[in-house]
């Protein structure tokens, strides 16, 4: 998902690498115009990812 509207003036992009199974931890790249914390859930776990504003987080 790229450039998803996030609030009145921000966008959010979430890009996930291909996985071999739903049990494999996802490798997610998060990019946003604003600081954001994203909760990532998969069959075998959960992860919080906090990013600052800017590309390539």
PDBQT receptor file of N, H, CA, C and O in Angstrom, charges set to zero:
ATOM      1  N   UNK A   1       0.867  -1.144   0.000  1.00  0.00    +0.000 N 
ATOM      2  CA  UNK A   1       0.000   0.000   0.000  1.00  0.00    +0.000 C 
ATOM      3  C   UNK A   1       0.922   1.217   0.000  1.00  0.00    +0.000 C 
ATOM      4  O   UNK A   1       1.817   1.329   0.838  1.00  0.00    +0.000 OA
ATOM      5  N   UNK A   2       0.699   2.111  -0.933  1.00  0.00    +0.000 N 
ATOM      6  H   UNK A   2      -0.027   2.020  -1.614  1.00  0.00    +0.000 HD
ATOM      7  CA  UNK A   2       1.552   3.300  -1.009  1.00  0.00    +0.000 C 
ATOM      8  C   UNK A   2       0.714   4.572  -1.011  1.00  0.00    +0.000 C 
ATOM      9  O   UNK A   2      -0.352   4.638  -1.624  1.00  0.00    +0.000 OA
ATOM     10  N   UNK A   3       1.226   5.579  -0.307  1.00  0.00    +0.000 N 
ATOM     11  H   UNK A   3       2.091   5.525   0.191  1.00  0.00    +0.000 HD
ATOM     12  CA  UNK A   3       0.614   6.910  -0.254  1.00  0.00    +0.000 C 
ATOM     13  C   UNK A   3      -0.839   6.899   0.212  1.00  0.00    +0.000 C 
ATOM     14  O   UNK A   3      -1.676   7.621  -0.330  1.00  0.00    +0.000 OA
ATOM     15  N   UNK A   4      -1.134   6.080   1.213  1.00  0.00    +0.000 N 
ATOM     16  H   UNK A   4      -0.454   5.494   1.653  1.00  0.00    +0.000 HD
ATOM     17  CA  UNK A   4      -2.478   6.016   1.792  1.00  0.00    +0.000 C 
ATOM     18  C   UNK A   4      -2.705   7.283   2.616  1.00  0.00    +0.000 C 
ATOM     19  O   UNK A   4      -1.856   7.631   3.437  1.00  0.00    +0.000 OA
ATOM     20  N   UNK A   5      -3.830   7.984   2.420  1.00  0.00    +0.000 N 
ATOM     21  H   UNK A   5      -4.520   7.701   1.753  1.00  0.00    +0.000 HD
ATOM     22  CA  UNK A   5      -4.107   9.183   3.214  1.00  0.00    +0.000 C 
ATOM     23  C   UNK A   5      -4.178   8.831   4.699  1.00  0.00    +0.000 C 
ATOM     24  O   UNK A   5      -4.892   7.911   5.098  1.00  0.00    +0.000 OA
ATOM     25  N   UNK A   6      -3.434   9.571   5.502  1.00  0.00    +0.000 N 
ATOM     26  H   UNK A   6      -2.854  10.319   5.178  1.00  0.00    +0.000 HD
ATOM     27  CA  UNK A   6      -3.316   9.307   6.934  1.00  0.00    +0.000 C 
ATOM     28  C   UNK A   6      -3.473  10.637   7.651  1.00  0.00    +0.000 C 
ATOM     29  O   UNK A   6      -2.511  11.392   7.791  1.00  0.00    +0.000 OA
ATOM     30  N   UNK A   7      -4.684  10.919   8.103  1.00  0.00    +0.000 N 
ATOM     31  H   UNK A   7      -5.465  10.306   7.990  1.00  0.00    +0.000 HD
ATOM     32  CA  UNK A   7      -4.955  12.215   8.694  1.00  0.00    +0.000 C 
ATOM     33  C   UNK A   7      -5.190  13.245   7.600  1.00  0.00    +0.000 C 
ATOM     34  O   UNK A   7      -5.198  12.904   6.417  1.00  0.00    +0.000 OA
ATOM     35  N   UNK A   8      -5.379  14.491   7.983  1.00  0.00    +0.000 N 
ATOM     36  H   UNK A   8      -5.372  14.768   8.944  1.00  0.00    +0.000 HD
ATOM     37  CA  UNK A   8      -5.724  15.520   6.997  1.00  0.00    +0.000 C 
ATOM     38  C   UNK A   8      -4.589  15.913   6.051  1.00  0.00    +0.000 C 
ATOM     39  O   UNK A   8      -4.856  16.390   4.948  1.00  0.00    +0.000 OA
ATOM     40  N   UNK A   9      -3.327  15.723   6.456  1.00  0.00    +0.000 N 
ATOM     41  H   UNK A   9      -3.110  15.335   7.352  1.00  0.00    +0.000 HD
ATOM     42  CA  UNK A   9      -2.223  16.206   5.620  1.00  0.00    +0.000 C 
ATOM     43  C   UNK A   9      -1.077  15.221   5.467  1.00  0.00    +0.000 C 
ATOM     44  O   UNK A   9       0.001  15.611   5.018  1.00  0.00    +0.000 OA
ATOM     45  N   UNK A  10      -1.271  13.972   5.820  1.00  0.00    +0.000 N 
ATOM     46  H   UNK A  10      -2.147  13.655   6.185  1.00  0.00    +0.000 HD
ATOM     47  CA  UNK A  10      -0.168  13.010   5.796  1.00  0.00    +0.000 C 
ATOM     48  C   UNK A  10      -0.508  11.810   4.918  1.00  0.00    +0.000 C 
ATOM     49  O   UNK A  10      -1.669  11.563   4.592  1.00  0.00    +0.000 OA
ATOM     50  N   UNK A  11       0.537  11.071   4.546  1.00  0.00    +0.000 N 
ATOM     51  H   UNK A  11       1.480  11.272   4.812  1.00  0.00    +0.000 HD
ATOM     52  CA  UNK A  11       0.364   9.811   3.839  1.00  0.00    +0.000 C 
ATOM     53  C   UNK A  11       1.196   8.739   4.529  1.00  0.00    +0.000 C 
ATOM     54  O   UNK A  11       2.151   9.037   5.247  1.00  0.00    +0.000 OA
ATOM     55  N   UNK A  12       0.815   7.485   4.296  1.00  0.00    +0.000 N 
ATOM     56  H   UNK A  12       0.040   7.243   3.712  1.00  0.00    +0.000 HD
ATOM     57  CA  UNK A  12       1.475   6.342   4.904  1.00  0.00    +0.000 C 
ATOM     58  C   UNK A  12       1.677   5.286   3.829  1.00  0.00    +0.000 C 
ATOM     59  O   UNK A  12       0.755   4.985   3.070  1.00  0.00    +0.000 OA
ATOM     60  N   UNK A  13       2.886   4.719   3.759  1.00  0.00    +0.000 N 
ATOM     61  H   UNK A  13       3.635   4.963   4.375  1.00  0.00    +0.000 HD
ATOM     62  CA  UNK A  13       3.161   3.614   2.843  1.00  0.00    +0.000 C 
ATOM     63  C   UNK A  13       3.652   2.421   3.653  1.00  0.00    +0.000 C 
ATOM     64  O   UNK A  13       4.510   2.559   4.525  1.00  0.00    +0.000 OA
ATOM     65  N   UNK A  14       3.097   1.245   3.353  1.00  0.00    +0.000 N 
ATOM     66  H   UNK A  14       2.400   1.133   2.644  1.00  0.00    +0.000 HD
ATOM     67  CA  UNK A  14       3.492  -0.006   3.982  1.00  0.00    +0.000 C 
ATOM     68  C   UNK A  14       3.828  -0.997   2.872  1.00  0.00    +0.000 C 
ATOM     69  O   UNK A  14       2.965  -1.350   2.068  1.00  0.00    +0.000 OA
ATOM     70  N   UNK A  15       5.069  -1.439   2.830  1.00  0.00    +0.000 N 
ATOM     71  H   UNK A  15       5.770  -1.152   3.483  1.00  0.00    +0.000 HD
ATOM     72  CA  UNK A  15       5.500  -2.392   1.810  1.00  0.00    +0.000 C 
ATOM     73  C   UNK A  15       6.064  -3.626   2.500  1.00  0.00    +0.000 C 
ATOM     74  O   UNK A  15       6.952  -3.517   3.344  1.00  0.00    +0.000 OA
ATOM     75  N   UNK A  16       5.548  -4.803   2.142  1.00  0.00    +0.000 N 
ATOM     76  H   UNK A  16       4.827  -4.891   1.455  1.00  0.00    +0.000 HD
ATOM     77  CA  UNK A  16       5.953  -6.050   2.776  1.00  0.00    +0.000 C 
ATOM     78  C   UNK A  16       6.644  -6.947   1.753  1.00  0.00    +0.000 C 
ATOM     79  O   UNK A  16       6.141  -7.154   0.649  1.00  0.00    +0.000 OA
ATOM     80  N   UNK A  17       7.801  -7.474   2.138  1.00  0.00    +0.000 N 
ATOM     81  H   UNK A  17       8.209  -7.306   3.035  1.00  0.00    +0.000 HD
ATOM     82  CA  UNK A  17       8.512  -8.428   1.292  1.00  0.00    +0.000 C 
ATOM     83  C   UNK A  17       7.715  -9.735   1.231  1.00  0.00    +0.000 C 
ATOM     84  O   UNK A  17       6.976 -10.058   2.161  1.00  0.00    +0.000 OA
ATOM     85  N   UNK A  18       7.864 -10.469   0.154  1.00  0.00    +0.000 N 
ATOM     86  H   UNK A  18       8.465 -10.206  -0.601  1.00  0.00    +0.000 HD
ATOM     87  CA  UNK A  18       7.197 -11.756   0.005  1.00  0.00    +0.000 C 
ATOM     88  C   UNK A  18       7.682 -12.729   1.071  1.00  0.00    +0.000 C 
ATOM     89  O   UNK A  18       8.864 -12.754   1.412  1.00  0.00    +0.000 OA
ATOM     90  N   UNK A  19       6.744 -13.538   1.599  1.00  0.00    +0.000 N 
ATOM     91  H   UNK A  19       5.783 -13.517   1.321  1.00  0.00    +0.000 HD
ATOM     92  CA  UNK A  19       7.087 -14.527   2.624  1.00  0.00    +0.000 C 
ATOM     93  C   UNK A  19       6.788 -15.928   2.118  1.00  0.00    +0.000 C 
ATOM     94  O   UNK A  19       5.965 -16.112   1.221  1.00  0.00    +0.000 OA
ATOM     95  N   UNK A  20       7.460 -16.911   2.698  1.00  0.00    +0.000 N 
ATOM     96  H   UNK A  20       8.129 -16.760   3.427  1.00  0.00    +0.000 HD
ATOM     97  CA  UNK A  20       7.233 -18.302   2.344  1.00  0.00    +0.000 C 
ATOM     98  C   UNK A  20       5.988 -18.884   2.993  1.00  0.00    +0.000 C 
ATOM     99  O   UNK A  20       5.397 -19.832   2.475  1.00  0.00    +0.000 OA
ATOM    100  N   UNK A  21       5.582 -18.306   4.148  1.00  0.00    +0.000 N 
ATOM    101  H   UNK A  21       6.062 -17.536   4.568  1.00  0.00    +0.000 HD
ATOM    102  CA  UNK A  21       4.385 -18.775   4.844  1.00  0.00    +0.000 C 
ATOM    103  C   UNK A  21       3.886 -17.676   5.763  1.00  0.00    +0.000 C 
ATOM    104  O   UNK A  21       4.591 -16.703   6.031  1.00  0.00    +0.000 OA
ATOM    105  N   UNK A  22       2.663 -17.843   6.244  1.00  0.00    +0.000 N 
ATOM    106  H   UNK A  22       2.090 -18.633   6.027  1.00  0.00    +0.000 HD
ATOM    107  CA  UNK A  22       2.084 -16.843   7.152  1.00  0.00    +0.000 C 
ATOM    108  C   UNK A  22       2.720 -16.903   8.537  1.00  0.00    +0.000 C 
ATOM    109  O   UNK A  22       2.525 -15.993   9.342  1.00  0.00    +0.000 OA
ATOM    110  N   UNK A  23       3.482 -17.965   8.827  1.00  0.00    +0.000 N 
ATOM    111  H   UNK A  23       3.641 -18.704   8.173  1.00  0.00    +0.000 HD
ATOM    112  CA  UNK A  23       4.174 -18.085  10.112  1.00  0.00    +0.000 C 
ATOM    113  C   UNK A  23       5.497 -17.323  10.115  1.00  0.00    +0.000 C 
ATOM    114  O   UNK A  23       6.040 -17.042  11.183  1.00  0.00    +0.000 OA
ATOM    115  N   UNK A  24       6.019 -16.989   8.947  1.00  0.00    +0.000 N 
ATOM    116  H   UNK A  24       5.578 -17.217   8.080  1.00  0.00    +0.000 HD
ATOM    117  CA  UNK A  24       7.294 -16.276   8.817  1.00  0.00    +0.000 C 
ATOM    118  C   UNK A  24       7.105 -14.797   9.155  1.00  0.00    +0.000 C 
ATOM    119  O   UNK A  24       6.138 -14.175   8.716  1.00  0.00    +0.000 OA
ATOM    120  N   UNK A  25       8.031 -14.238   9.936  1.00  0.00    +0.000 N 
ATOM    121  H   UNK A  25       8.816 -14.744  10.293  1.00  0.00    +0.000 HD
ATOM    122  CA  UNK A  25       7.933 -12.825  10.312  1.00  0.00    +0.000 C 
ATOM    123  C   UNK A  25       7.996 -11.944   9.064  1.00  0.00    +0.000 C 
ATOM    124  O   UNK A  25       8.911 -12.089   8.253  1.00  0.00    +0.000 OA
ATOM    125  N   UNK A  26       7.031 -11.032   8.902  1.00  0.00    +0.000 N 
ATOM    126  H   UNK A  26       6.288 -10.915   9.560  1.00  0.00    +0.000 HD
ATOM    127  CA  UNK A  26       7.044 -10.148   7.735  1.00  0.00    +0.000 C 
ATOM    128  C   UNK A  26       8.120  -9.071   7.854  1.00  0.00    +0.000 C 
ATOM    129  O   UNK A  26       8.378  -8.555   8.941  1.00  0.00    +0.000 OA
ATOM    130  N   UNK A  27       8.736  -8.745   6.738  1.00  0.00    +0.000 N 
ATOM    131  H   UNK A  27       8.526  -9.164   5.855  1.00  0.00    +0.000 HD
ATOM    132  CA  UNK A  27       9.700  -7.650   6.653  1.00  0.00    +0.000 C 
ATOM    133  C   UNK A  27       8.967  -6.464   6.019  1.00  0.00    +0.000 C 
ATOM    134  O   UNK A  27       8.749  -6.438   4.807  1.00  0.00    +0.000 OA
ATOM    135  N   UNK A  28       8.592  -5.496   6.837  1.00  0.00    +0.000 N 
ATOM    136  H   UNK A  28       8.769  -5.518   7.821  1.00  0.00    +0.000 HD
ATOM    137  CA  UNK A  28       7.755  -4.389   6.405  1.00  0.00    +0.000 C 
ATOM    138  C   UNK A  28       8.550  -3.085   6.422  1.00  0.00    +0.000 C 
ATOM    139  O   UNK A  28       9.219  -2.762   7.403  1.00  0.00    +0.000 OA
ATOM    140  N   UNK A  29       8.465  -2.349   5.324  1.00  0.00    +0.000 N 
ATOM    141  H   UNK A  29       7.921  -2.611   4.527  1.00  0.00    +0.000 HD
ATOM    142  CA  UNK A  29       9.046  -1.002   5.247  1.00  0.00    +0.000 C 
ATOM    143  C   UNK A  29       7.902  -0.012   5.413  1.00  0.00    +0.000 C 
ATOM    144  O   UNK A  29       6.909  -0.067   4.687  1.00  0.00    +0.000 OA
ATOM    145  N   UNK A  30       8.049   0.894   6.375  1.00  0.00    +0.000 N 
ATOM    146  H   UNK A  30       8.855   0.939   6.965  1.00  0.00    +0.000 HD
ATOM    147  CA  UNK A  30       7.019   1.886   6.683  1.00  0.00    +0.000 C 
ATOM    148  C   UNK A  30       7.574   3.272   6.370  1.00  0.00    +0.000 C 
ATOM    149  O   UNK A  30       8.673   3.622   6.799  1.00  0.00    +0.000 OA
ATOM    150  N   UNK A  31       6.801   4.058   5.617  1.00  0.00    +0.000 N 
ATOM    151  H   UNK A  31       5.908   3.774   5.268  1.00  0.00    +0.000 HD
ATOM    152  CA  UNK A  31       7.183   5.435   5.300  1.00  0.00    +0.000 C 
ATOM    153  C   UNK A  31       5.980   6.331   5.580  1.00  0.00    +0.000 C 
ATOM    154  O   UNK A  31       4.852   6.003   5.212  1.00  0.00    +0.000 OA
ATOM    155  N   UNK A  32       6.231   7.467   6.236  1.00  0.00    +0.000 N 
ATOM    156  H   UNK A  32       7.147   7.733   6.535  1.00  0.00    +0.000 HD
ATOM    157  CA  UNK A  32       5.142   8.378   6.569  1.00  0.00    +0.000 C 
ATOM    158  C   UNK A  32       5.642   9.816   6.615  1.00  0.00    +0.000 C 
ATOM    159  O   UNK A  32       6.818  10.079   6.865  1.00  0.00    +0.000 OA
ATOM    160  N   UNK A  33       4.711  10.743   6.365  1.00  0.00    +0.000 N 
ATOM    161  H   UNK A  33       3.755  10.529   6.161  1.00  0.00    +0.000 HD
ATOM    162  CA  UNK A  33       5.009  12.171   6.492  1.00  0.00    +0.000 C 
ATOM    163  C   UNK A  33       5.038  12.605   7.957  1.00  0.00    +0.000 C 
ATOM    164  O   UNK A  33       5.582  13.658   8.289  1.00  0.00    +0.000 OA
ATOM    165  N   UNK A  34       4.454  11.795   8.821  1.00  0.00    +0.000 N 
ATOM    166  H   UNK A  34       4.011  10.939   8.551  1.00  0.00    +0.000 HD
ATOM    167  CA  UNK A  34       4.348  12.094  10.246  1.00  0.00    +0.000 C 
ATOM    168  C   UNK A  34       4.867  10.904  11.044  1.00  0.00    +0.000 C 
ATOM    169  O   UNK A  34       4.846   9.779  10.543  1.00  0.00    +0.000 OA
ATOM    170  N   UNK A  35       5.331  11.123  12.270  1.00  0.00    +0.000 N 
ATOM    171  H   UNK A  35       5.348  12.037  12.676  1.00  0.00    +0.000 HD
ATOM    172  CA  UNK A  35       5.714   9.993  13.123  1.00  0.00    +0.000 C 
ATOM    173  C   UNK A  35       4.508   9.075  13.344  1.00  0.00    +0.000 C 
ATOM    174  O   UNK A  35       3.380   9.539  13.505  1.00  0.00    +0.000 OA
ATOM    175  N   UNK A  36       4.768   7.771  13.347  1.00  0.00    +0.000 N 
ATOM    176  H   UNK A  36       5.685   7.394  13.216  1.00  0.00    +0.000 HD
ATOM    177  CA  UNK A  36       3.679   6.807  13.502  1.00  0.00    +0.000 C 
ATOM    178  C   UNK A  36       4.211   5.502  14.101  1.00  0.00    +0.000 C 
ATOM    179  O   UNK A  36       5.362   5.129  13.873  1.00  0.00    +0.000 OA
ATOM    180  N   UNK A  37       3.365   4.817  14.865  1.00  0.00    +0.000 N 
ATOM    181  H   UNK A  37       2.430   5.119  15.050  1.00  0.00    +0.000 HD
ATOM    182  CA  UNK A  37       3.676   3.474  15.348  1.00  0.00    +0.000 C 
ATOM    183  C   UNK A  37       2.712   2.516  14.672  1.00  0.00    +0.000 C 
ATOM    184  O   UNK A  37       1.498   2.722  14.694  1.00  0.00    +0.000 OA
ATOM    185  N   UNK A  38       3.254   1.472  14.073  1.00  0.00    +0.000 N 
ATOM    186  H   UNK A  38       4.240   1.305  14.055  1.00  0.00    +0.000 HD
ATOM    187  CA  UNK A  38       2.460   0.479  13.353  1.00  0.00    +0.000 C 
ATOM    188  C   UNK A  38       2.567  -0.851  14.093  1.00  0.00    +0.000 C 
ATOM    189  O   UNK A  38       3.665  -1.272  14.457  1.00  0.00    +0.000 OA
ATOM    190  N   UNK A  39       1.443  -1.507  14.315  1.00  0.00    +0.000 N 
ATOM    191  H   UNK A  39       0.551  -1.164  14.019  1.00  0.00    +0.000 HD
ATOM    192  CA  UNK A  39       1.407  -2.839  14.918  1.00  0.00    +0.000 C 
ATOM    193  C   UNK A  39       1.322  -3.853  13.784  1.00  0.00    +0.000 C 
ATOM    194  O   UNK A  39       0.419  -3.778  12.951  1.00  0.00    +0.000 OA
ATOM    195  N   UNK A  40       2.258  -4.802  13.747  1.00  0.00    +0.000 N 
ATOM    196  H   UNK A  40       2.992  -4.862  14.424  1.00  0.00    +0.000 HD
ATOM    197  CA  UNK A  40       2.299  -5.824  12.710  1.00  0.00    +0.000 C 
ATOM    198  C   UNK A  40       2.020  -7.171  13.379  1.00  0.00    +0.000 C 
ATOM    199  O   UNK A  40       2.713  -7.558  14.319  1.00  0.00    +0.000 OA
ATOM    200  N   UNK A  41       1.009  -7.876  12.893  1.00  0.00    +0.000 N 
ATOM    201  H   UNK A  41       0.445  -7.562  12.130  1.00  0.00    +0.000 HD
ATOM    202  CA  UNK A  41       0.616  -9.171  13.433  1.00  0.00    +0.000 C 
ATOM    203  C   UNK A  41       0.789 -10.240  12.368  1.00  0.00    +0.000 C 
ATOM    204  O   UNK A  41       0.512  -9.996  11.194  1.00  0.00    +0.000 OA
ATOM    205  N   UNK A  42       1.245 -11.423  12.765  1.00  0.00    +0.000 N 
ATOM    206  H   UNK A  42       1.470 -11.621  13.719  1.00  0.00    +0.000 HD
ATOM    207  CA  UNK A  42       1.308 -12.581  11.877  1.00  0.00    +0.000 C 
ATOM    208  C   UNK A  42       1.044 -13.819  12.720  1.00  0.00    +0.000 C 
ATOM    209  O   UNK A  42       0.938 -13.729  13.943  1.00  0.00    +0.000 OA
ATOM    210  N   UNK A  43       0.938 -14.979  12.069  1.00  0.00    +0.000 N 
ATOM    211  H   UNK A  43       1.024 -15.052  11.076  1.00  0.00    +0.000 HD
ATOM    212  CA  UNK A  43       0.543 -16.208  12.776  1.00  0.00    +0.000 C 
ATOM    213  C   UNK A  43       1.384 -16.500  14.018  1.00  0.00    +0.000 C 
ATOM    214  O   UNK A  43       0.853 -16.967  15.025  1.00  0.00    +0.000 OA
ATOM    215  N   UNK A  44       2.672 -16.234  13.957  1.00  0.00    +0.000 N 
ATOM    216  H   UNK A  44       3.103 -15.854  13.139  1.00  0.00    +0.000 HD
ATOM    217  CA  UNK A  44       3.578 -16.617  15.047  1.00  0.00    +0.000 C 
ATOM    218  C   UNK A  44       4.017 -15.465  15.946  1.00  0.00    +0.000 C 
ATOM    219  O   UNK A  44       4.872 -15.655  16.812  1.00  0.00    +0.000 OA
ATOM    220  N   UNK A  45       3.445 -14.266  15.756  1.00  0.00    +0.000 N 
ATOM    221  H   UNK A  45       2.751 -14.112  15.053  1.00  0.00    +0.000 HD
ATOM    222  CA  UNK A  45       3.899 -13.184  16.604  1.00  0.00    +0.000 C 
ATOM    223  C   UNK A  45       3.290 -11.831  16.315  1.00  0.00    +0.000 C 
ATOM    224  O   UNK A  45       2.294 -11.686  15.607  1.00  0.00    +0.000 OA
ATOM    225  N   UNK A  46       3.945 -10.856  16.900  1.00  0.00    +0.000 N 
ATOM    226  H   UNK A  46       4.755 -10.974  17.475  1.00  0.00    +0.000 HD
ATOM    227  CA  UNK A  46       3.479  -9.472  16.824  1.00  0.00    +0.000 C 
ATOM    228  C   UNK A  46       4.690  -8.567  16.995  1.00  0.00    +0.000 C 
ATOM    229  O   UNK A  46       5.632  -8.918  17.706  1.00  0.00    +0.000 OA
ATOM    230  N   UNK A  47       4.674  -7.405  16.346  1.00  0.00    +0.000 N 
ATOM    231  H   UNK A  47       3.909  -7.120  15.768  1.00  0.00    +0.000 HD
ATOM    232  CA  UNK A  47       5.781  -6.458  16.443  1.00  0.00    +0.000 C 
ATOM    233  C   UNK A  47       5.230  -5.045  16.333  1.00  0.00    +0.000 C 
ATOM    234  O   UNK A  47       4.313  -4.786  15.553  1.00  0.00    +0.000 OA
ATOM    235  N   UNK A  48       5.798  -4.125  17.122  1.00  0.00    +0.000 N 
ATOM    236  H   UNK A  48       6.543  -4.334  17.756  1.00  0.00    +0.000 HD
ATOM    237  CA  UNK A  48       5.507  -2.700  16.985  1.00  0.00    +0.000 C 
ATOM    238  C   UNK A  48       6.680  -2.061  16.273  1.00  0.00    +0.000 C 
ATOM    239  O   UNK A  48       7.838  -2.346  16.577  1.00  0.00    +0.000 OA
ATOM    240  N   UNK A  49       6.369  -1.195  15.324  1.00  0.00    +0.000 N 
ATOM    241  H   UNK A  49       5.428  -0.963  15.077  1.00  0.00    +0.000 HD
ATOM    242  CA  UNK A  49       7.417  -0.492  14.596  1.00  0.00    +0.000 C 
ATOM    243  C   UNK A  49       7.094   0.995  14.649  1.00  0.00    +0.000 C 
ATOM    244  O   UNK A  49       6.079   1.432  14.107  1.00  0.00    +0.000 OA
ATOM    245  N   UNK A  50       7.957   1.775  15.304  1.00  0.00    +0.000 N 
ATOM    246  H   UNK A  50       8.781   1.420  15.745  1.00  0.00    +0.000 HD
ATOM    247  CA  UNK A  50       7.788   3.218  15.394  1.00  0.00    +0.000 C 
ATOM    248  C   UNK A  50       8.763   3.870  14.428  1.00  0.00    +0.000 C 
ATOM    249  O   UNK A  50       9.954   3.558  14.422  1.00  0.00    +0.000 OA
ATOM    250  N   UNK A  51       8.243   4.777  13.614  1.00  0.00    +0.000 N 
ATOM    251  H   UNK A  51       7.275   5.031  13.619  1.00  0.00    +0.000 HD
ATOM    252  CA  UNK A  51       9.085   5.455  12.630  1.00  0.00    +0.000 C 
ATOM    253  C   UNK A  51       8.931   6.965  12.770  1.00  0.00    +0.000 C 
ATOM    254  O   UNK A  51       7.902   7.463  13.227  1.00  0.00    +0.000 OA
ATOM    255  N   UNK A  52       9.963   7.669  12.371  1.00  0.00    +0.000 N 
ATOM    256  H   UNK A  52      10.799   7.265  12.000  1.00  0.00    +0.000 HD
ATOM    257  CA  UNK A  52       9.908   9.126  12.312  1.00  0.00    +0.000 C 
ATOM    258  C   UNK A  52       9.489   9.508  10.912  1.00  0.00    +0.000 C 
ATOM    259  O   UNK A  52       9.524   8.668  10.013  1.00  0.00    +0.000 OA
ATOM    260  N   UNK A  53       9.096  10.741  10.702  1.00  0.00    +0.000 N 
ATOM    261  H   UNK A  53       9.067  11.423  11.433  1.00  0.00    +0.000 HD
ATOM    262  CA  UNK A  53       8.672  11.191   9.389  1.00  0.00    +0.000 C 
ATOM    263  C   UNK A  53       9.854  11.180   8.430  1.00  0.00    +0.000 C 
ATOM    264  O   UNK A  53      10.978  11.529   8.794  1.00  0.00    +0.000 OA
ATOM    265  N   UNK A  54       9.574  10.773   7.204  1.00  0.00    +0.000 N 
ATOM    266  H   UNK A  54       8.662  10.489   6.909  1.00  0.00    +0.000 HD
ATOM    267  CA  UNK A  54      10.593  10.790   6.153  1.00  0.00    +0.000 C 
ATOM    268  C   UNK A  54      10.639   9.485   5.393  1.00  0.00    +0.000 C 
ATOM    269  O   UNK A  54      10.070   8.489   5.839  1.00  0.00    +0.000 OA
ATOM    270  N   UNK A  55      11.310   9.471   4.247  1.00  0.00    +0.000 N 
ATOM    271  H   UNK A  55      11.773  10.281   3.884  1.00  0.00    +0.000 HD
ATOM    272  CA  UNK A  55      11.361   8.287   3.387  1.00  0.00    +0.000 C 
ATOM    273  C   UNK A  55      12.298   7.207   3.915  1.00  0.00    +0.000 C 
ATOM    274  O   UNK A  55      13.247   7.491   4.647  1.00  0.00    +0.000 OA
ATOM    275  N   UNK A  56      12.015   5.968   3.531  1.00  0.00    +0.000 N 
ATOM    276  H   UNK A  56      11.245   5.738   2.937  1.00  0.00    +0.000 HD
ATOM    277  CA  UNK A  56      12.920   4.851   3.779  1.00  0.00    +0.000 C 
ATOM    278  C   UNK A  56      13.033   4.383   5.203  1.00  0.00    +0.000 C 
ATOM    279  O   UNK A  56      14.095   3.902   5.598  1.00  0.00    +0.000 OA
ATOM    280  N   UNK A  57      11.978   4.502   6.001  1.00  0.00    +0.000 N 
ATOM    281  H   UNK A  57      11.115   4.893   5.680  1.00  0.00    +0.000 HD
ATOM    282  CA  UNK A  57      12.027   4.051   7.396  1.00  0.00    +0.000 C 
ATOM    283  C   UNK A  57      11.711   2.595   7.478  1.00  0.00    +0.000 C 
ATOM    284  O   UNK A  57      11.702   2.026   8.570  1.00  0.00    +0.000 OA
TER     285      UNK A  57
